[in-house]
Amino acid sequence: MNIIFLDIDGVMNSEKYYRSVNMKLHNWARFDPESVRLLKLLLDEFDAKLIITSSWRFGAAEMLNRELNRYTLKKYLHR
């Protein structure tokens, strides 16, 4: 089984992405859609599973869960 250990900050988002987003919107996406697209390509190409290594697991678990759902990434989580 192939595993991708995924951090969030600087990988799934970036300062450049944050500058391009209207943060005044209530439910703006925290993950850069282009980063998600590339991650999904890797996951599908290598039949890989995700393990989240980010501190988001603790301090921002609700937001992490929301973003994983938003981009249908939960199906890739290693269980």
mmCIF file of the N, C-alpha and C atoms, coordinates in Angstrom:
data_MODEL
# 
_entry.id   MODEL 
# 
loop_
_atom_site.group_PDB 
_atom_site.id 
_atom_site.type_symbol 
_atom_site.label_atom_id 
_atom_site.label_alt_id 
_atom_site.label_comp_id 
_atom_site.label_asym_id 
_atom_site.label_entity_id 
_atom_site.label_seq_id 
_atom_site.pdbx_PDB_ins_code 
_atom_site.Cartn_x 
_atom_site.Cartn_y 
_atom_site.Cartn_z 
_atom_site.occupancy 
_atom_site.B_iso_or_equiv 
_atom_site.pdbx_formal_charge 
_atom_site.auth_seq_id 
_atom_site.auth_comp_id 
_atom_site.auth_asym_id 
_atom_site.auth_atom_id 
_atom_site.pdbx_PDB_model_num 
ATOM 1   N N  . MET A 1 1  ? 0.839   -1.172 0.000  1.00 0.00 ? 1  MET A N  1 
ATOM 2   C CA . MET A 1 1  ? 0.000   0.000  0.000  1.00 0.00 ? 1  MET A CA 1 
ATOM 3   C C  . MET A 1 1  ? 0.887   1.239  0.000  1.00 0.00 ? 1  MET A C  1 
ATOM 4   N N  . ASN A 1 2  ? 0.523   2.197  -0.814 1.00 0.00 ? 2  ASN A N  1 
ATOM 5   C CA . ASN A 1 2  ? 1.236   3.472  -0.872 1.00 0.00 ? 2  ASN A CA 1 
ATOM 6   C C  . ASN A 1 2  ? 0.563   4.466  0.070  1.00 0.00 ? 2  ASN A C  1 
ATOM 7   N N  . ILE A 1 3  ? 1.393   5.203  0.791  1.00 0.00 ? 3  ILE A N  1 
ATOM 8   C CA . ILE A 1 3  ? 0.901   6.169  1.766  1.00 0.00 ? 3  ILE A CA 1 
ATOM 9   C C  . ILE A 1 3  ? 1.502   7.540  1.463  1.00 0.00 ? 3  ILE A C  1 
ATOM 10  N N  . ILE A 1 4  ? 0.666   8.568  1.551  1.00 0.00 ? 4  ILE A N  1 
ATOM 11  C CA . ILE A 1 4  ? 1.140   9.949  1.468  1.00 0.00 ? 4  ILE A CA 1 
ATOM 12  C C  . ILE A 1 4  ? 0.898   10.585 2.830  1.00 0.00 ? 4  ILE A C  1 
ATOM 13  N N  . PHE A 1 5  ? 1.965   11.025 3.458  1.00 0.00 ? 5  PHE A N  1 
ATOM 14  C CA . PHE A 1 5  ? 1.869   11.738 4.723  1.00 0.00 ? 5  PHE A CA 1 
ATOM 15  C C  . PHE A 1 5  ? 1.684   13.211 4.385  1.00 0.00 ? 5  PHE A C  1 
ATOM 16  N N  . LEU A 1 6  ? 0.552   13.759 4.774  1.00 0.00 ? 6  LEU A N  1 
ATOM 17  C CA . LEU A 1 6  ? 0.160   15.091 4.313  1.00 0.00 ? 6  LEU A CA 1 
ATOM 18  C C  . LEU A 1 6  ? 0.147   16.123 5.430  1.00 0.00 ? 6  LEU A C  1 
ATOM 19  N N  . ASP A 1 7  ? 0.956   17.146 5.257  1.00 0.00 ? 7  ASP A N  1 
ATOM 20  C CA . ASP A 1 7  ? 0.865   18.339 6.085  1.00 0.00 ? 7  ASP A CA 1 
ATOM 21  C C  . ASP A 1 7  ? -0.111  19.267 5.364  1.00 0.00 ? 7  ASP A C  1 
ATOM 22  N N  . ILE A 1 8  ? -0.614  20.266 6.036  1.00 0.00 ? 8  ILE A N  1 
ATOM 23  C CA . ILE A 1 8  ? -1.583  21.168 5.408  1.00 0.00 ? 8  ILE A CA 1 
ATOM 24  C C  . ILE A 1 8  ? -0.944  22.503 5.046  1.00 0.00 ? 8  ILE A C  1 
ATOM 25  N N  . ASP A 1 9  ? -0.451  23.224 6.042  1.00 0.00 ? 9  ASP A N  1 
ATOM 26  C CA . ASP A 1 9  ? 0.080   24.569 5.793  1.00 0.00 ? 9  ASP A CA 1 
ATOM 27  C C  . ASP A 1 9  ? 1.292   24.525 4.878  1.00 0.00 ? 9  ASP A C  1 
ATOM 28  N N  . GLY A 1 10 ? 1.216   25.288 3.804  1.00 0.00 ? 10 GLY A N  1 
ATOM 29  C CA . GLY A 1 10 ? 2.298   25.345 2.834  1.00 0.00 ? 10 GLY A CA 1 
ATOM 30  C C  . GLY A 1 10 ? 2.206   24.255 1.776  1.00 0.00 ? 10 GLY A C  1 
ATOM 31  N N  . VAL A 1 11 ? 1.310   23.298 1.977  1.00 0.00 ? 11 VAL A N  1 
ATOM 32  C CA . VAL A 1 11 ? 1.129   22.208 1.011  1.00 0.00 ? 11 VAL A CA 1 
ATOM 33  C C  . VAL A 1 11 ? -0.251  22.334 0.363  1.00 0.00 ? 11 VAL A C  1 
ATOM 34  N N  . MET A 1 12 ? -1.280  22.372 1.197  1.00 0.00 ? 12 MET A N  1 
ATOM 35  C CA . MET A 1 12 ? -2.639  22.478 0.685  1.00 0.00 ? 12 MET A CA 1 
ATOM 36  C C  . MET A 1 12 ? -3.125  23.919 0.642  1.00 0.00 ? 12 MET A C  1 
ATOM 37  N N  . ASN A 1 13 ? -2.350  24.812 1.196  1.00 0.00 ? 13 ASN A N  1 
ATOM 38  C CA . ASN A 1 13 ? -2.655  26.242 1.122  1.00 0.00 ? 13 ASN A CA 1 
ATOM 39  C C  . ASN A 1 13 ? -1.338  27.001 1.097  1.00 0.00 ? 13 ASN A C  1 
ATOM 40  N N  . SER A 1 14 ? -1.430  28.255 0.788  1.00 0.00 ? 14 SER A N  1 
ATOM 41  C CA . SER A 1 14 ? -0.214  29.068 0.705  1.00 0.00 ? 14 SER A CA 1 
ATOM 42  C C  . SER A 1 14 ? -0.593  30.537 0.833  1.00 0.00 ? 14 SER A C  1 
ATOM 43  N N  . GLU A 1 15 ? 0.391   31.351 1.067  1.00 0.00 ? 15 GLU A N  1 
ATOM 44  C CA . GLU A 1 15 ? 0.149   32.790 1.147  1.00 0.00 ? 15 GLU A CA 1 
ATOM 45  C C  . GLU A 1 15 ? -0.405  33.301 -0.187 1.00 0.00 ? 15 GLU A C  1 
ATOM 46  N N  . LYS A 1 16 ? 0.143   32.801 -1.288 1.00 0.00 ? 16 LYS A N  1 
ATOM 47  C CA . LYS A 1 16 ? -0.328  33.216 -2.617 1.00 0.00 ? 16 LYS A CA 1 
ATOM 48  C C  . LYS A 1 16 ? -1.813  32.892 -2.789 1.00 0.00 ? 16 LYS A C  1 
ATOM 49  N N  . TYR A 1 17 ? -2.211  31.693 -2.389 1.00 0.00 ? 17 TYR A N  1 
ATOM 50  C CA . TYR A 1 17 ? -3.623  31.317 -2.494 1.00 0.00 ? 17 TYR A CA 1 
ATOM 51  C C  . TYR A 1 17 ? -4.483  32.197 -1.595 1.00 0.00 ? 17 TYR A C  1 
ATOM 52  N N  . TYR A 1 18 ? -4.052  32.397 -0.348 1.00 0.00 ? 18 TYR A N  1 
ATOM 53  C CA . TYR A 1 18 ? -4.830  33.201 0.586  1.00 0.00 ? 18 TYR A CA 1 
ATOM 54  C C  . TYR A 1 18 ? -5.016  34.630 0.082  1.00 0.00 ? 18 TYR A C  1 
ATOM 55  N N  . ARG A 1 19 ? -4.017  35.172 -0.600 1.00 0.00 ? 19 ARG A N  1 
ATOM 56  C CA . ARG A 1 19 ? -4.163  36.522 -1.152 1.00 0.00 ? 19 ARG A CA 1 
ATOM 57  C C  . ARG A 1 19 ? -5.190  36.574 -2.265 1.00 0.00 ? 19 ARG A C  1 
ATOM 58  N N  . SER A 1 20 ? -5.462  35.456 -2.912 1.00 0.00 ? 20 SER A N  1 
ATOM 59  C CA . SER A 1 20 ? -6.397  35.420 -4.031 1.00 0.00 ? 20 SER A CA 1 
ATOM 60  C C  . SER A 1 20 ? -7.841  35.158 -3.596 1.00 0.00 ? 20 SER A C  1 
ATOM 61  N N  . VAL A 1 21 ? -8.055  34.867 -2.318 1.00 0.00 ? 21 VAL A N  1 
ATOM 62  C CA . VAL A 1 21 ? -9.374  34.474 -1.818 1.00 0.00 ? 21 VAL A CA 1 
ATOM 63  C C  . VAL A 1 21 ? -10.062 35.646 -1.124 1.00 0.00 ? 21 VAL A C  1 
ATOM 64  N N  . ASN A 1 22 ? -11.362 35.731 -1.309 1.00 0.00 ? 22 ASN A N  1 
ATOM 65  C CA . ASN A 1 22 ? -12.153 36.723 -0.589 1.00 0.00 ? 22 ASN A CA 1 
ATOM 66  C C  . ASN A 1 22 ? -12.494 36.152 0.787  1.00 0.00 ? 22 ASN A C  1 
ATOM 67  N N  . MET A 1 23 ? -11.712 36.511 1.777  1.00 0.00 ? 23 MET A N  1 
ATOM 68  C CA . MET A 1 23 ? -11.885 35.959 3.118  1.00 0.00 ? 23 MET A CA 1 
ATOM 69  C C  . MET A 1 23 ? -13.093 36.538 3.851  1.00 0.00 ? 23 MET A C  1 
ATOM 70  N N  . LYS A 1 24 ? -13.762 37.488 3.219  1.00 0.00 ? 24 LYS A N  1 
ATOM 71  C CA . LYS A 1 24 ? -14.979 38.030 3.820  1.00 0.00 ? 24 LYS A CA 1 
ATOM 72  C C  . LYS A 1 24 ? -16.163 37.079 3.623  1.00 0.00 ? 24 LYS A C  1 
ATOM 73  N N  . LEU A 1 25 ? -16.027 36.149 2.689  1.00 0.00 ? 25 LEU A N  1 
ATOM 74  C CA . LEU A 1 25 ? -17.073 35.155 2.485  1.00 0.00 ? 25 LEU A CA 1 
ATOM 75  C C  . LEU A 1 25 ? -17.111 34.233 3.694  1.00 0.00 ? 25 LEU A C  1 
ATOM 76  N N  . HIS A 1 26 ? -18.293 33.815 4.065  1.00 0.00 ? 26 HIS A N  1 
ATOM 77  C CA . HIS A 1 26 ? -18.471 33.006 5.270  1.00 0.00 ? 26 HIS A CA 1 
ATOM 78  C C  . HIS A 1 26 ? -17.757 31.649 5.179  1.00 0.00 ? 26 HIS A C  1 
ATOM 79  N N  . ASN A 1 27 ? -17.882 30.970 4.076  1.00 0.00 ? 27 ASN A N  1 
ATOM 80  C CA . ASN A 1 27 ? -17.400 29.591 3.977  1.00 0.00 ? 27 ASN A CA 1 
ATOM 81  C C  . ASN A 1 27 ? -16.347 29.428 2.875  1.00 0.00 ? 27 ASN A C  1 
ATOM 82  N N  . TRP A 1 28 ? -15.342 30.279 2.860  1.00 0.00 ? 28 TRP A N  1 
ATOM 83  C CA . TRP A 1 28 ? -14.320 30.194 1.825  1.00 0.00 ? 28 TRP A CA 1 
ATOM 84  C C  . TRP A 1 28 ? -13.443 28.959 2.046  1.00 0.00 ? 28 TRP A C  1 
ATOM 85  N N  . ALA A 1 29 ? -12.959 28.400 0.950  1.00 0.00 ? 29 ALA A N  1 
ATOM 86  C CA . ALA A 1 29 ? -12.157 27.176 0.991  1.00 0.00 ? 29 ALA A CA 1 
ATOM 87  C C  . ALA A 1 29 ? -10.766 27.468 1.537  1.00 0.00 ? 29 ALA A C  1 
ATOM 88  N N  . ARG A 1 30 ? -10.341 26.672 2.494  1.00 0.00 ? 30 ARG A N  1 
ATOM 89  C CA . ARG A 1 30 ? -9.004  26.833 3.078  1.00 0.00 ? 30 ARG A CA 1 
ATOM 90  C C  . ARG A 1 30 ? -7.942  26.116 2.260  1.00 0.00 ? 30 ARG A C  1 
ATOM 91  N N  . PHE A 1 31 ? -8.341  25.116 1.478  1.00 0.00 ? 31 PHE A N  1 
ATOM 92  C CA . PHE A 1 31 ? -7.392  24.396 0.622  1.00 0.00 ? 31 PHE A CA 1 
ATOM 93  C C  . PHE A 1 31 ? -7.410  25.011 -0.774 1.00 0.00 ? 31 PHE A C  1 
ATOM 94  N N  . ASP A 1 32 ? -6.245  25.156 -1.339 1.00 0.00 ? 32 ASP A N  1 
ATOM 95  C CA . ASP A 1 32 ? -6.106  25.641 -2.714 1.00 0.00 ? 32 ASP A CA 1 
ATOM 96  C C  . ASP A 1 32 ? -6.629  24.557 -3.657 1.00 0.00 ? 32 ASP A C  1 
ATOM 97  N N  . PRO A 1 33 ? -7.623  24.869 -4.482 1.00 0.00 ? 33 PRO A N  1 
ATOM 98  C CA . PRO A 1 33 ? -8.179  23.862 -5.398 1.00 0.00 ? 33 PRO A CA 1 
ATOM 99  C C  . PRO A 1 33 ? -7.122  23.225 -6.319 1.00 0.00 ? 33 PRO A C  1 
ATOM 100 N N  . GLU A 1 34 ? -6.116  23.979 -6.697 1.00 0.00 ? 34 GLU A N  1 
ATOM 101 C CA . GLU A 1 34 ? -5.058  23.414 -7.547 1.00 0.00 ? 34 GLU A CA 1 
ATOM 102 C C  . GLU A 1 34 ? -4.235  22.390 -6.767 1.00 0.00 ? 34 GLU A C  1 
ATOM 103 N N  . SER A 1 35 ? -3.969  22.656 -5.516 1.00 0.00 ? 35 SER A N  1 
ATOM 104 C CA . SER A 1 35 ? -3.253  21.697 -4.679 1.00 0.00 ? 35 SER A CA 1 
ATOM 105 C C  . SER A 1 35 ? -4.071  20.422 -4.510 1.00 0.00 ? 35 SER A C  1 
ATOM 106 N N  . VAL A 1 36 ? -5.370  20.583 -4.329 1.00 0.00 ? 36 VAL A N  1 
ATOM 107 C CA . VAL A 1 36 ? -6.255  19.420 -4.201 1.00 0.00 ? 36 VAL A CA 1 
ATOM 108 C C  . VAL A 1 36 ? -6.239  18.606 -5.486 1.00 0.00 ? 36 VAL A C  1 
ATOM 109 N N  . ARG A 1 37 ? -6.308  19.280 -6.613 1.00 0.00 ? 37 ARG A N  1 
ATOM 110 C CA . ARG A 1 37 ? -6.298  18.586 -7.905 1.00 0.00 ? 37 ARG A CA 1 
ATOM 111 C C  . ARG A 1 37 ? -5.036  17.752 -8.062 1.00 0.00 ? 37 ARG A C  1 
ATOM 112 N N  . LEU A 1 38 ? -3.890  18.351 -7.744 1.00 0.00 ? 38 LEU A N  1 
ATOM 113 C CA . LEU A 1 38 ? -2.615  17.640 -7.875 1.00 0.00 ? 38 LEU A CA 1 
ATOM 114 C C  . LEU A 1 38 ? -2.515  16.476 -6.878 1.00 0.00 ? 38 LEU A C  1 
ATOM 115 N N  . LEU A 1 39 ? -2.994  16.695 -5.668 1.00 0.00 ? 39 LEU A N  1 
ATOM 116 C CA . LEU A 1 39 ? -2.977  15.625 -4.674 1.00 0.00 ? 39 LEU A CA 1 
ATOM 117 C C  . LEU A 1 39 ? -3.834  14.450 -5.136 1.00 0.00 ? 39 LEU A C  1 
ATOM 118 N N  . LYS A 1 40 ? -5.013  14.729 -5.658 1.00 0.00 ? 40 LYS A N  1 
ATOM 119 C CA . LYS A 1 40 ? -5.887  13.657 -6.138 1.00 0.00 ? 40 LYS A CA 1 
ATOM 120 C C  . LYS A 1 40 ? -5.255  12.894 -7.295 1.00 0.00 ? 40 LYS A C  1 
ATOM 121 N N  . LEU A 1 41 ? -4.535  13.612 -8.162 1.00 0.00 ? 41 LEU A N  1 
ATOM 122 C CA . LEU A 1 41 ? -3.825  12.920 -9.250 1.00 0.00 ? 41 LEU A CA 1 
ATOM 123 C C  . LEU A 1 41 ? -2.823  11.913 -8.686 1.00 0.00 ? 41 LEU A C  1 
ATOM 124 N N  . LEU A 1 42 ? -2.069  12.336 -7.677 1.00 0.00 ? 42 LEU A N  1 
ATOM 125 C CA . LEU A 1 42 ? -1.097  11.427 -7.042 1.00 0.00 ? 42 LEU A CA 1 
ATOM 126 C C  . LEU A 1 42 ? -1.794  10.253 -6.368 1.00 0.00 ? 42 LEU A C  1 
ATOM 127 N N  . LEU A 1 43 ? -2.833  10.546 -5.621 1.00 0.00 ? 43 LEU A N  1 
ATOM 128 C CA . LEU A 1 43 ? -3.554  9.491  -4.914 1.00 0.00 ? 43 LEU A CA 1 
ATOM 129 C C  . LEU A 1 43 ? -4.117  8.452  -5.871 1.00 0.00 ? 43 LEU A C  1 
ATOM 130 N N  . ASP A 1 44 ? -4.703  8.915  -6.956 1.00 0.00 ? 44 ASP A N  1 
ATOM 131 C CA . ASP A 1 44 ? -5.292  7.997  -7.934 1.00 0.00 ? 44 ASP A CA 1 
ATOM 132 C C  . ASP A 1 44 ? -4.227  7.251  -8.732 1.00 0.00 ? 44 ASP A C  1 
ATOM 133 N N  . GLU A 1 45 ? -3.204  7.962  -9.158 1.00 0.00 ? 45 GLU A N  1 
ATOM 134 C CA . GLU A 1 45 ? -2.145  7.356  -9.972 1.00 0.00 ? 45 GLU A CA 1 
ATOM 135 C C  . GLU A 1 45 ? -1.423  6.238  -9.224 1.00 0.00 ? 45 GLU A C  1 
ATOM 136 N N  . PHE A 1 46 ? -1.190  6.455  -7.936 1.00 0.00 ? 46 PHE A N  1 
ATOM 137 C CA . PHE A 1 46 ? -0.411  5.485  -7.169 1.00 0.00 ? 46 PHE A CA 1 
ATOM 138 C C  . PHE A 1 46 ? -1.258  4.672  -6.202 1.00 0.00 ? 46 PHE A C  1 
ATOM 139 N N  . ASP A 1 47 ? -2.583  4.764  -6.359 1.00 0.00 ? 47 ASP A N  1 
ATOM 140 C CA . ASP A 1 47 ? -3.501  4.031  -5.499 1.00 0.00 ? 47 ASP A CA 1 
ATOM 141 C C  . ASP A 1 47 ? -3.085  4.188  -4.036 1.00 0.00 ? 47 ASP A C  1 
ATOM 142 N N  . ALA A 1 48 ? -2.920  5.440  -3.637 1.00 0.00 ? 48 ALA A N  1 
ATOM 143 C CA . ALA A 1 48 ? -2.374  5.765  -2.323 1.00 0.00 ? 48 ALA A CA 1 
ATOM 144 C C  . ALA A 1 48 ? -3.462  6.160  -1.341 1.00 0.00 ? 48 ALA A C  1 
ATOM 145 N N  . LYS A 1 49 ? -3.116  6.094  -0.075 1.00 0.00 ? 49 LYS A N  1 
ATOM 146 C CA . LYS A 1 49 ? -3.970  6.541  1.023  1.00 0.00 ? 49 LYS A CA 1 
ATOM 147 C C  . LYS A 1 49 ? -3.274  7.701  1.729  1.00 0.00 ? 49 LYS A C  1 
ATOM 148 N N  . LEU A 1 50 ? -4.082  8.519  2.415  1.00 0.00 ? 50 LEU A N  1 
ATOM 149 C CA . LEU A 1 50 ? -3.573  9.695  3.123  1.00 0.00 ? 50 LEU A CA 1 
ATOM 150 C C  . LEU A 1 50 ? -3.469  9.440  4.620  1.00 0.00 ? 50 LEU A C  1 
ATOM 151 N N  . ILE A 1 51 ? -2.407  9.960  5.191  1.00 0.00 ? 51 ILE A N  1 
ATOM 152 C CA . ILE A 1 51 ? -2.296  10.103 6.633  1.00 0.00 ? 51 ILE A CA 1 
ATOM 153 C C  . ILE A 1 51 ? -1.998  11.574 6.886  1.00 0.00 ? 51 ILE A C  1 
ATOM 154 N N  . ILE A 1 52 ? -2.877  12.226 7.629  1.00 0.00 ? 52 ILE A N  1 
ATOM 155 C CA . ILE A 1 52 ? -2.721  13.648 7.927  1.00 0.00 ? 52 ILE A CA 1 
ATOM 156 C C  . ILE A 1 52 ? -1.726  13.795 9.079  1.00 0.00 ? 52 ILE A C  1 
ATOM 157 N N  . THR A 1 53 ? -0.647  14.527 8.834  1.00 0.00 ? 53 THR A N  1 
ATOM 158 C CA . THR A 1 53 ? 0.370   14.738 9.865  1.00 0.00 ? 53 THR A CA 1 
ATOM 159 C C  . THR A 1 53 ? 0.337   16.161 10.416 1.00 0.00 ? 53 THR A C  1 
ATOM 160 N N  . SER A 1 54 ? -0.543  16.951 9.916  1.00 0.00 ? 54 SER A N  1 
ATOM 161 C CA . SER A 1 54 ? -0.621  18.370 10.278 1.00 0.00 ? 54 SER A CA 1 
ATOM 162 C C  . SER A 1 54 ? -1.160  18.593 11.685 1.00 0.00 ? 54 SER A C  1 
ATOM 163 N N  . SER A 1 55 ? -0.762  19.694 12.286 1.00 0.00 ? 55 SER A N  1 
ATOM 164 C CA . SER A 1 55 ? -1.318  20.100 13.581 1.00 0.00 ? 55 SER A CA 1 
ATOM 165 C C  . SER A 1 55 ? -2.798  20.472 13.449 1.00 0.00 ? 55 SER A C  1 
ATOM 166 N N  . TRP A 1 56 ? -3.294  20.587 12.241 1.00 0.00 ? 56 TRP A N  1 
ATOM 167 C CA . TRP A 1 56 ? -4.717  20.833 12.026 1.00 0.00 ? 56 TRP A CA 1 
ATOM 168 C C  . TRP A 1 56 ? -5.553  19.719 12.671 1.00 0.00 ? 56 TRP A C  1 
ATOM 169 N N  . ARG A 1 57 ? -4.987  18.530 12.830 1.00 0.00 ? 57 ARG A N  1 
ATOM 170 C CA . ARG A 1 57 ? -5.706  17.409 13.448 1.00 0.00 ? 57 ARG A CA 1 
ATOM 171 C C  . ARG A 1 57 ? -6.153  17.755 14.861 1.00 0.00 ? 57 ARG A C  1 
ATOM 172 N N  . PHE A 1 58 ? -5.441  18.663 15.509 1.00 0.00 ? 58 PHE A N  1 
ATOM 173 C CA . PHE A 1 58 ? -5.725  18.990 16.899 1.00 0.00 ? 58 PHE A CA 1 
ATOM 174 C C  . PHE A 1 58 ? -6.402  20.350 17.036 1.00 0.00 ? 58 PHE A C  1 
ATOM 175 N N  . GLY A 1 59 ? -5.762  21.392 16.565 1.00 0.00 ? 59 GLY A N  1 
ATOM 176 C CA . GLY A 1 59 ? -6.251  22.753 16.776 1.00 0.00 ? 59 GLY A CA 1 
ATOM 177 C C  . GLY A 1 59 ? -7.328  23.203 15.819 1.00 0.00 ? 59 GLY A C  1 
ATOM 178 N N  . ALA A 1 60 ? -7.458  22.528 14.695 1.00 0.00 ? 60 ALA A N  1 
ATOM 179 C CA . ALA A 1 60 ? -8.444  22.941 13.691 1.00 0.00 ? 60 ALA A CA 1 
ATOM 180 C C  . ALA A 1 60 ? -9.143  21.721 13.096 1.00 0.00 ? 60 ALA A C  1 
ATOM 181 N N  . ALA A 1 61 ? -9.458  20.761 13.946 1.00 0.00 ? 61 ALA A N  1 
ATOM 182 C CA . ALA A 1 61 ? -10.028 19.494 13.478 1.00 0.00 ? 61 ALA A CA 1 
ATOM 183 C C  . ALA A 1 61 ? -11.344 19.694 12.734 1.00 0.00 ? 61 ALA A C  1 
ATOM 184 N N  . GLU A 1 62 ? -12.185 20.589 13.227 1.00 0.00 ? 62 GLU A N  1 
ATOM 185 C CA . GLU A 1 62 ? -13.467 20.830 12.572 1.00 0.00 ? 62 GLU A CA 1 
ATOM 186 C C  . GLU A 1 62 ? -13.261 21.415 11.169 1.00 0.00 ? 62 GLU A C  1 
ATOM 187 N N  . MET A 1 63 ? -12.350 22.362 11.057 1.00 0.00 ? 63 MET A N  1 
ATOM 188 C CA . MET A 1 63 ? -12.051 22.963 9.758  1.00 0.00 ? 63 MET A CA 1 
ATOM 189 C C  . MET A 1 63 ? -11.419 21.924 8.817  1.00 0.00 ? 63 MET A C  1 
ATOM 190 N N  . LEU A 1 64 ? -10.532 21.109 9.342  1.00 0.00 ? 64 LEU A N  1 
ATOM 191 C CA . LEU A 1 64 ? -9.915  20.048 8.541  1.00 0.00 ? 64 LEU A CA 1 
ATOM 192 C C  . LEU A 1 64 ? -10.982 19.106 8.014  1.00 0.00 ? 64 LEU A C  1 
ATOM 193 N N  . ASN A 1 65 ? -11.885 18.687 8.871  1.00 0.00 ? 65 ASN A N  1 
ATOM 194 C CA . ASN A 1 65 ? -12.963 17.789 8.470  1.00 0.00 ? 65 ASN A CA 1 
ATOM 195 C C  . ASN A 1 65 ? -13.825 18.422 7.374  1.00 0.00 ? 65 ASN A C  1 
ATOM 196 N N  . ARG A 1 66 ? -14.128 19.705 7.547  1.00 0.00 ? 66 ARG A N  1 
ATOM 197 C CA . ARG A 1 66 ? -14.938 20.423 6.550  1.00 0.00 ? 66 ARG A CA 1 
ATOM 198 C C  . ARG A 1 66 ? -14.238 20.452 5.194  1.00 0.00 ? 66 ARG A C  1 
ATOM 199 N N  . GLU A 1 67 ? -12.928 20.718 5.191  1.00 0.00 ? 67 GLU A N  1 
ATOM 200 C CA . GLU A 1 67 ? -12.184 20.784 3.933  1.00 0.00 ? 67 GLU A CA 1 
ATOM 201 C C  . GLU A 1 67 ? -12.042 19.402 3.291  1.00 0.00 ? 67 GLU A C  1 
ATOM 202 N N  . LEU A 1 68 ? -11.817 18.388 4.099  1.00 0.00 ? 68 LEU A N  1 
ATOM 203 C CA . LEU A 1 68 ? -11.740 17.027 3.551  1.00 0.00 ? 68 LEU A CA 1 
ATOM 204 C C  . LEU A 1 68 ? -13.061 16.636 2.906  1.00 0.00 ? 68 LEU A C  1 
ATOM 205 N N  . ASN A 1 69 ? -14.167 17.022 3.528  1.00 0.00 ? 69 ASN A N  1 
ATOM 206 C CA . ASN A 1 69 ? -15.488 16.755 2.942  1.00 0.00 ? 69 ASN A CA 1 
ATOM 207 C C  . ASN A 1 69 ? -15.721 17.578 1.685  1.00 0.00 ? 69 ASN A C  1 
ATOM 208 N N  . ARG A 1 70 ? -15.344 18.850 1.739  1.00 0.00 ? 70 ARG A N  1 
ATOM 209 C CA . ARG A 1 70 ? -15.567 19.753 0.604  1.00 0.00 ? 70 ARG A CA 1 
ATOM 210 C C  . ARG A 1 70 ? -14.942 19.187 -0.683 1.00 0.00 ? 70 ARG A C  1 
ATOM 211 N N  . TYR A 1 71 ? -13.765 18.604 -0.549 1.00 0.00 ? 71 TYR A N  1 
ATOM 212 C CA . TYR A 1 71 ? -13.024 18.125 -1.717 1.00 0.00 ? 71 TYR A CA 1 
ATOM 213 C C  . TYR A 1 71 ? -13.052 16.604 -1.869 1.00 0.00 ? 71 TYR A C  1 
ATOM 214 N N  . THR A 1 72 ? -13.956 15.952 -1.159 1.00 0.00 ? 72 THR A N  1 
ATOM 215 C CA . THR A 1 72 ? -14.095 14.488 -1.202 1.00 0.00 ? 72 THR A CA 1 
ATOM 216 C C  . THR A 1 72 ? -12.755 13.765 -1.008 1.00 0.00 ? 72 THR A C  1 
ATOM 217 N N  . LEU A 1 73 ? -11.994 14.242 -0.048 1.00 0.00 ? 73 LEU A N  1 
ATOM 218 C CA . LEU A 1 73 ? -10.708 13.616 0.254  1.00 0.00 ? 73 LEU A CA 1 
ATOM 219 C C  . LEU A 1 73 ? -10.809 12.545 1.331  1.00 0.00 ? 73 LEU A C  1 
ATOM 220 N N  . LYS A 1 74 ? -11.916 12.492 2.045  1.00 0.00 ? 74 LYS A N  1 
ATOM 221 C CA . LYS A 1 74 ? -12.047 11.521 3.130  1.00 0.00 ? 74 LYS A CA 1 
ATOM 222 C C  . LYS A 1 74 ? -11.931 10.078 2.634  1.00 0.00 ? 74 LYS A C  1 
ATOM 223 N N  . LYS A 1 75 ? -12.370 9.830  1.418  1.00 0.00 ? 75 LYS A N  1 
ATOM 224 C CA . LYS A 1 75 ? -12.316 8.462  0.893  1.00 0.00 ? 75 LYS A CA 1 
ATOM 225 C C  . LYS A 1 75 ? -10.868 7.975  0.741  1.00 0.00 ? 75 LYS A C  1 
ATOM 226 N N  . TYR A 1 76 ? -9.923  8.888  0.745  1.00 0.00 ? 76 TYR A N  1 
ATOM 227 C CA . TYR A 1 76 ? -8.509  8.523  0.593  1.00 0.00 ? 76 TYR A CA 1 
ATOM 228 C C  . TYR A 1 76 ? -7.785  8.304  1.931  1.00 0.00 ? 76 TYR A C  1 
ATOM 229 N N  . LEU A 1 77 ? -8.470  8.596  3.042  1.00 0.00 ? 77 LEU A N  1 
ATOM 230 C CA . LEU A 1 77 ? -7.810  8.472  4.340  1.00 0.00 ? 77 LEU A CA 1 
ATOM 231 C C  . LEU A 1 77 ? -7.492  7.020  4.669  1.00 0.00 ? 77 LEU A C  1 
ATOM 232 N N  . HIS A 1 78 ? -6.316  6.812  5.199  1.00 0.00 ? 78 HIS A N  1 
ATOM 233 C CA . HIS A 1 78 ? -5.915  5.481  5.661  1.00 0.00 ? 78 HIS A CA 1 
ATOM 234 C C  . HIS A 1 78 ? -6.614  5.208  6.986  1.00 0.00 ? 78 HIS A C  1 
ATOM 235 N N  . ARG A 1 79 ? -7.238  4.077  7.098  1.00 0.00 ? 79 ARG A N  1 
ATOM 236 C CA . ARG A 1 79 ? -7.980  3.738  8.336  1.00 0.00 ? 79 ARG A CA 1 
ATOM 237 C C  . ARG A 1 79 ? -7.410  2.497  8.953  1.00 0.00 ? 79 ARG A C  1 
# 
